[in-house]
Amino acid sequence: MRKTVLISALLLFVPVLAAGATSAPTTGLQGVVKQLQGGMCPSDNPCDGVGRGVLLVFSRSGQPVHRVRSDADGRFKLRLTPGRYRVRAGASAMRVRPYEVIVPLKGYARVTITLGSPGVMP
């Protein structure tokens, strides 16, 4: 009898646990960071247009909600709940285009983030 009650109780909690496991968003953004070429390039940057190691900050309602750093090829991927987000490049004064992105209701949106100095980008 005790064994039956225990098994029944476990079976009641399995759907609850499974629902909790799916609460993480399966939507988000993936893409690449490009840097405009031109001007002086730092010694550690080959000036090839790839945005390596760029910290991107995604905000909603004025509050940062997620940060991601691009890899050596300028690529990034992050999970975000669906909606509209503002994008900026860390604490730098670099301009970012697009400055706003939309995460779809299903899947991952692809986006190319372009960075440039305020004097170079419109």
C-alpha positions in Angstrom: 0.0 0.0 0.0 2.8 2.4 0.9 4.6 1.7 -2.3 1.4 2.4 -4.3 0.9 5.8 -2.6 4.5 6.7 -3.3 4.3 5.8 -7.0 1.0 7.7 -7.3 2.6 10.8 -5.7 5.6 10.6 -8.0 3.3 10.3 -11.1 1.5 13.5 -10.0 4.7 15.5 -9.8 6.2 14.4 -13.1 4.0 16.7 -15.2 4.8 19.6 -12.9 8.6 18.9 -13.2 8.3 18.6 -17.0 6.4 21.9 -17.2 9.1 23.6 -15.2 11.8 22.3 -17.4 10.3 23.9 -20.5 9.9 27.4 -18.9 13.3 28.5 -20.4 12.8 30.4 -23.6 13.4 28.5 -26.8 13.5 31.8 -28.7 16.2 34.3 -29.0 18.8 35.9 -31.3 21.8 34.7 -33.2 24.0 36.6 -35.5 27.3 38.2 -36.2 28.9 41.5 -35.1 30.6 43.6 -37.8 32.8 46.6 -37.3 33.1 49.4 -39.9 36.6 49.6 -41.3 38.3 52.9 -41.4 40.3 55.2 -39.2 43.1 53.9 -36.9 43.0 50.3 -35.8 44.3 49.1 -32.4 47.3 46.9 -32.5 45.2 43.9 -31.3 42.6 44.4 -34.0 43.4 43.2 -37.5 40.8 45.8 -38.9 39.1 43.2 -41.0 35.5 44.2 -40.1 34.9 41.3 -37.6 33.6 42.4 -34.2 35.6 40.0 -32.0 34.9 39.9 -28.2 32.2 42.7 -28.4 30.0 42.9 -25.4 26.4 43.4 -26.5 23.8 44.5 -23.9 20.1 43.9 -24.6 17.6 46.0 -22.7 13.8 46.1 -22.3 11.9 49.0 -20.7 15.2 50.7 -20.0 16.6 47.8 -18.0 19.4 45.5 -19.2 18.1 42.0 -19.3 20.9 40.1 -21.0 24.6 40.4 -22.0 26.5 38.3 -24.5 30.0 38.6 -25.9 30.8 37.8 -29.6 33.3 35.0 -30.2 36.5 35.1 -32.3 34.5 35.0 -35.5 32.1 37.8 -34.3 29.3 35.4 -33.8 26.8 35.3 -30.9 23.7 33.4 -29.8 21.5 34.0 -26.8 18.1 33.0 -25.5 15.6 35.8 -25.0 11.8 35.8 -24.5 9.9 37.1 -27.5 9.6 40.9 -27.8 11.4 44.1 -28.7 14.9 44.9 -27.2 17.3 47.8 -27.5 20.9 46.9 -28.3 24.1 48.7 -27.2 27.8 47.8 -27.3 28.8 47.5 -23.6 29.7 50.8 -22.1 31.4 52.1 -25.2 30.5 55.1 -27.3 30.3 52.9 -30.4 27.1 53.3 -32.4 25.1 50.1 -33.0 22.9 49.3 -36.0 20.2 48.1 -35.6 19.7 49.7 -32.2 16.5 47.7 -31.8 15.8 44.0 -32.5 12.7 41.8 -32.3 12.7 38.3 -30.9 10.1 36.2 -32.6 7.4 34.1 -30.9 9.1 30.9 -32.3 12.8 30.2 -33.0 15.8 32.4 -33.3 16.0 35.6 -35.3 19.2 36.2 -37.3 20.7 39.6 -37.0 23.9 41.4 -38.1 25.0 44.0 -35.6 27.2 46.7 -37.1 29.4 48.9 -34.9 30.9 52.2 -35.8 32.1 55.4 -34.3 29.5 58.3 -34.0 31.4 60.2 -36.7 31.4 57.3 -39.2 27.8 56.0 -38.9 24.8 58.0 -39.9 
